[in-house]
Amino acid sequence: MKILIIKLNKIGDVLLISPLFSNLKAHYREECIIDILVNDGTQGAISREHLRKIHCLRRPKNPWQKLQAEISLLYAVKREKYDMVIGLGSGERTAFLSFWSGAKIRVGYPPHSFWSKSIYNLRLPYKGGQHTIEYNLEALRALGIPILSKCVCANIALDCEKLKNLPQYFVHLHLFSSWFFKCIEDSFCAKIIDFITQTYQLPCILTTSNDPRESEKLQHILQLTKSKPIVFNGNLSLGEVSLLNSKALAFIGVDTGVMHLSAANNTPTFAFFGPTSPMTWGPWDNDLQDSTYLARNGIQSMGKHCVYQEPLPCVPCDRDGCNGSKKSDCLLGKLDENLALKTLQDFLTPLMPTN
């Protein structure tokens, strides 16, 4: 069975399709070949243990290069002659690529457009109120494939010269997201860094992507801190960030791909949530089979991981900030910093080394 899984989203979305791989392999055994098709730039998060090939959708700014990339991808998909395609998204592009592949078995979420509604011969139901892991696993349920594991598997670099001299104990922080409406106040980020450094006498290590906006935010945070954290400012690959994270005592961040990567590494993860729902996006504990994010908002845990979210009537709203501002009051002015630090302390203290 030659299978293509399509997930054209961001890093965290792509990482959360990984539980499908081991279950498909267990069901179809040696005959199973799994490829995936993802957005270029997200492939570094995925473990290749069960994968043969990763197709990447490139989106160059140059129109001619973009056309060339699109045509090249179409030919690459067509010549593989897949038996099955699983489209994990309701977009028209995913539907078209599923049809274009020529696979006899096409499983997916049908788009709303009239021309693409009949592309999938096994249509998946839209179910709200469940974790993205479960949303992705609906494809296996529809196929009658037993779900033996719900573990998320991240890519971890085997080695990295830049990480040779890490401290024995440290806390990893990634306080940035490409969606800035998911970020907390810079001044509060600085307070968190100083609180950890002073309370536990441990270094904080900060990472960012190579987005210049994140670098600018980082520089402002560093100006506000009294302590001196170790910083990797956009100079680590996803696999290297994963390697760093796997050595940390704990991770602190916001609802972003690196948060999911941390949870996949079984590193205790503390995440600040704002307009998005932990029921859907909370850090997944690989030691559990069912989500325990059952409340609409507030402080919640799933195994070793913890989510902090203000219990406001408008939370979660699933919007990109308040009133189109691209800023979320629930993560800025209305965030109870004292309670958040107390919750963070309760989370971190049991994880600290005893010697």
N, C-alpha and C positions, 0 to 999 in steps of 0.2 A: 504494500500500500504506500503510494507516494503522495504525501500531503503537503499542501501549502497553507500556512496560516498568515492572514493579512491583518496587521494592526498599524494603522497610519495615524499615530498620535504622539504624545510626548514620552519622555523617558520613563516616568512612573507607570503610565498606561501600558507601555511595552513590557516592562519588567513583570507586571502582574498577569501576563499571559503564560508565564513559564510553568505554572502547575499543569498545563495541558500536555507538556512534552513527555513527562515521565509516565503519565496515564496512557497516552497514545502508544508509547513504546511497550508498556506492560501488556496492552491489549493485542496489538498487532505483532509484537515480538520482532524477530529478525527481519521480517518482511517490511517493517516500518521505516520509511525515510521521511524525515521532517525538514522542511525549509520554511523560512519566514520571510515576509516582506514588510519592511518598516521604513519610517522616515530616516533619511541619512542624518547621522548625529546621535541617534538613539541606540544603535546596535552595540555600542560599547558597554551597555549595562547588562546585556544578556549572556548568561552562561551558555557555552557551546557544547556542553556535555552530550546533549541528545540531538543536536542539530547537525545537518550536513552542510547547508548553505544559507546565507543571509542575503536576500535581495534588498537593495536600498533605493528608495525613491529620492532622487536628488532634485533640488529646486534651484538651479543657478539663476542669477539675476539676468544674465544675458539671454535674450529670447531665443537666439539660435542654439545656444548651448542647452537651454532648457528643453527645446524640441528634440535635440539629439538624445538627451538623457531619457526623455519619455519614450522615444522609439526604441532605444536600446533596451529599456526595461521590458517593454511589450514583447520584444523578440525573446528576451531571456526567459520570461514566464511561459511563453507559447512553446518553446522548444523542449521544455522539461516534461510535457505531457503528464500533468498531474492527474491522479485518480480522484483526489478530493481536495476541495478548497474550503477553508473555514474563514469566513469574513467577520472579524470581531469589531464591527463598527457599522453604523447605519448610513455612512456616506455613499454618494453615488460613485465616487472613484473606486471604492472598495468593491461595490457591486459590479461595476464594469470590468475590473481586473479579474474578479471571480468568473464572470461569463467568458471573458477573453481567454482564460487559461484552457478552456475546453474540457475541464474536469466534469465527469459524469455526476459526481456527488458534490453539490454546492450548498453549504450550510451557512446561514448568516441572518442578520437583522435587515429586513427589507427597507429600503429608503421610501420616502413618501412620494417621490416622483412617479408618475404613471408608467413611464417607460421601463423602470427598473424593478417594479414590484414583483415580477414573476421570474426574476433571475435565479433566485435561490429555490431549489426543489425541496429543501428542508428549512423552513422558516422558523426562526427563534422568537419566542415571545418577549415582549418588553415587560420586565418586572422591576418595579421601583422598590426602594427601601431595602435593597440587599447590597452586600459588599461587592466591589468590582471583581474580586476573585470568583465569587459565585456567579456573577453576570457572565464572565468568560467561560465558566464551566458548564453553562447551559448548553453549549454545543455538544459536549460529551453526553449529557443527559439525553438530548434529543437523538443522539446516535446509539443510545443504549450501551454506552461504554462505562464500565464501573469506575468510580472515582476512588482511587486507593490512597491518594496523597493530595494535599493542598499546599505543599511547600513551594515557596517562591525561591528561585535560585538565581543569584546574581553572579556576574562575572567578577573575578578578583585577579588582578595582575599577579603574575608569579614573582616578580621582583621589580624594584624601583630604586635606582641609585639615590634619588632625592629623599627617599624615606629611610635611608640606612641608619640615621642617628636619632631616631625618635626616642622621646623619654619612655621609661618603663611603664608609667601610668599617666594617662591624660584623658581629657574629655574632648570629643570631636564636636564642633559646631559648624553648621551650614545654615546661616540665617537668611538666605537669599532664595528668590524664586524669579523666574522670567516673568511671572505674573506678580507685579509689585503689590497688588491688592491683597496678596497672601502674606505680606511681610509685616513684622512688628516695628515699632519706633526705634530709630537708631540709638537714642539715649537709653532705651530699655535694653537693647542688645549689649551696650557697654556695661550696664548694671549687672547683667547676667554674667558676663565675663569676669568682672571684678568680684562678684559674689562667689563664684566657683573658686577663683584663684585664692581669695582671702580665707574662705571658709574651710577649704579642703587642702590648701597648700599644694595644689596640683596645677600644671599648665593646661591652658586651653589651646587647641589647634583649630584654626579657622580655615575653611576652604571656600572658594568661589568658582563659578564657571569663568569662561573667558569673555563674558559679556561686559563691555566697558561700564555699563550702568551699575553692575554689581561691584566692580572695582571702585567706582566713585562712592557708593554706599559704604563699602568696607573702609575706605580712607576716612570717612566722616566718623564712623564708629571708633576707629583707632584713636582719633583725636580726642574722643570723649572718655576713653578708658584710662584708669590709673595704672593698671597692670600692663604687661607686655606679652600678649599671646603670640604663639607661633603662627605664621600665616603662609598659606599656599594660595596665591592670588592668580587663579586661572591657569596655573602651570602644571596641573595634573590631569591625566586622562580619567575617564570614568572608572576604568579598571584600577587605576592607581588610587583614586579617591576611595574605592571599595576596599583596597588593601589597607589603606590608612584607617578606615572606619573599623575594619575587622580587628584591629589591635587596640581599639579604644575601650575604656571602661564603660562609656555611655555616649550617646549622641543626643544633641539638642538642636532642633531646627523648626522649620515651618512645613506646611503641607506642600511638599515638592518631591521630585524624583529621588534625590539623595536620601530623603526620609525613608522611602520605600526600599532603597538599596540597603540602608542601615538595618531595617527590620529583617530583610532577607538574609543578612549576615548574622542574625541572632544577637546583634548588639542592642542592649536596652535603649529604647528610643523614646524621647520626650518631644512632643510636637505641639506647636501652637496652631490652632485651627481658627479660622474666621468664617468667611461666607460659605465654605464647603462643608459637606457632611462627613463626620467620621464613620457613620453607618456605611457610606460608600467608599471612603478613601482612607480610613484609619490605618495606621501601621499594622500589618498582619503578623501575628505570632505563629511561626512555623511549627510550634509544639502543640498547637490547638487545631481542631477541625472545624470549629464554628466560631463566628464572630461574637464578641461580647459588647460591641458598640450598639447598645439598644436604646439609649436615650437620645432625644432630639439634639441636646447640647449639654454643656457643663463638663465637669472633669470625669473622664472615663478611662478604663484600662482594658487591654487585651493581653493577658499574660504578663510578660515583662515590659510591655510598652504602655505609655501613658499619653493621653491627649488632654490638653488644656483648651477649653473654649468657654467664652462668656455665656451665661444662661440668659441671654436677652431674647425677647419675644420674636425678634426679626431674624434670629440666627438658627439654622443656616438659611441664607437667602439664595445661594448659588448665583450671585451676581458679581460682576467685576468691579466691586466697590460700591459705595453709597451714592446714589443719585448720579451714576455715571462718572464719578470723580476719580475712579481707579484707586481710591483709598478706602479702606474699611475701618469704620469707627470702632468696631468690635475688637480690632487688633491695635488700635491707636489710642484715642482719647478715652474710650470706655473700657479699656483693659485694666483690670484691677491688679496693678503690679505687685502689691504686697502679698495678695493671695497667690498670685502666680509664682512668686519666689518661694513662698512657703510650700506650695505644691511641688515645686522643683526640688526643694531641699528634702522633702519626704521621699521623693523618687531617687535622689542621688545618694543619700546617706547610707542605705544598706549595700550599695555597690562599691563603697570605698574600701581600699585595701586595709587590712587590720594590722599589718606589721609596720 
